Amino acid sequence: VHEVVPGDEFMIGDARVIVGRTDHRPVTPTIGFRIEAEGKSVVLAGDTVPCDELDALCLNADIYVQTVLRPDLLELVKQFVPALASRTTDILDYHSNVEDAAKTASRAGVKTLMLTHYVPAMQAGQEADWIALATPHFSGNIVLGPDLTTAEA
């Protein structure tokens, strides 16, 4: 095991990996990864809110993968499952929503935004609704990325 920190760069085969700081406070430190190979780049952000460091990591990336939540649906969860009210409210402060991810992608000049790790879990038939939240803020390609999704840059 080798711990990495923001600012680290290393190679895995022919791929260059850049480690960048993200903002998931109160949890610290948190990081994202930019992987560059064969002239292409993918950013894996994980749990974070928008921040300057994330914008820098995403700059001109071919694909930006971001975990996202839906505050509107979490509000419904809170109404119908009161026992989850504090948790569903708390997580809003340190996770990106769909619009946040789209705005980050737009600011950074990303080509493809992949939304993943949906909170609450996406239900069948909701796919277009999730994408529709991103489209006013990002004109690039928007992909839904459930577990094991692959993409070509």
Buried (B, 14 or more C-beta within 10 A) or exposed (E): EEEEEBEBEEEEEEBBBBBBBBBBEEEEEBBBBBBBBEEBBBBBBBBBBBBEBBBEBBBEBBBBBBBBBBBEBBBEBBEEEEEEBEEBEEBBEBBBBBBBBBBBBBBBEBBBBBBBBBBBEBEEEBEEBBBEBBEEBBEBBBBBBEEEEEEEE
